[in-house]
């Protein structure tokens, strides 16, 4: 597989050494940043456990954590109780 990749990269004049693993890592990182569910990325990569995928990739984008926190705050917001006028 790496030989075929090397040949393909050479054909398009990319001389940098890139492994299949590097492409998988890039694809997973981009997918997660675009909001594709971790479970889908897990299946795409062929990981047997969801936790494996998330242990490897969840740290890549701190904005993902900020966005998740923001969404959770919105979901948990309560409308303030109205006080009775006296």
C-alpha positions in Angstrom: 0.0 0.0 0.0 2.8 2.5 0.9 4.5 1.7 -2.4 1.3 2.5 -4.4 0.9 5.7 -2.4 4.6 6.7 -3.1 4.1 6.0 -6.8 0.9 8.1 -6.8 2.5 11.0 -4.9 5.5 10.9 -7.3 3.0 11.0 -10.3 1.6 14.3 -9.0 5.1 15.6 -8.2 4.8 15.5 -4.4 8.2 14.4 -3.2 7.5 14.5 0.5 7.3 11.2 2.4 3.7 10.5 3.4 2.5 7.2 4.9 -1.0 5.8 4.6 -1.3 6.3 8.4 -0.6 10.0 7.9 -3.5 10.3 5.5 -5.8 8.4 7.9 -4.8 10.7 10.7 -5.4 13.8 8.6 -8.8 12.5 7.4 -9.9 11.7 10.9 -8.8 15.1 12.2 -10.6 17.0 9.4 -13.7 14.9 9.8 -13.9 15.7 13.6 -13.2 19.4 13.0 -16.1 19.5 10.5 -18.4 18.0 13.1 -18.7 14.5 11.8 -19.7 12.3 14.7 -16.9 10.4 16.5 -18.7 7.1 16.0 -18.6 7.6 12.3 -14.9 8.5 12.4 -14.3 5.4 14.5 -16.0 3.2 11.9 -14.2 5.0 9.0 -10.8 4.2 10.7 -11.7 0.7 11.6 -11.1 1.2 15.3 -12.8 -1.5 17.4 -13.5 0.9 20.3 -15.0 4.4 20.2 -12.7 5.3 23.1 -9.6 4.5 21.0 -10.6 7.0 18.4 -11.6 9.7 20.9 -8.4 9.2 23.0 -6.3 9.8 19.9 -8.2 12.6 18.2 -10.3 14.5 20.7 -7.4 16.7 21.8 -6.7 18.0 18.4 -9.1 20.9 18.4 -9.7 22.8 21.6 -12.4 24.8 19.8 -14.4 21.6 19.7 -14.5 21.5 23.5 -15.4 25.2 23.7 -18.2 24.7 21.2 -19.5 21.7 23.0 -19.4 23.6 26.3 -21.3 26.5 24.7 -24.0 24.1 23.3 -24.4 22.4 26.6 -24.8 25.7 28.4 -27.5 26.7 25.9 -29.3 23.3 26.3 -29.2 23.6 30.1 -30.3 27.2 30.4 -33.5 27.7 32.2 -36.0 30.4 31.7 -36.0 32.5 34.8 -39.1 32.0 36.9 -41.5 34.9 36.7 -42.2 36.5 40.0 -45.8 37.5 40.8 -46.5 41.1 40.8 -47.9 42.2 44.2 
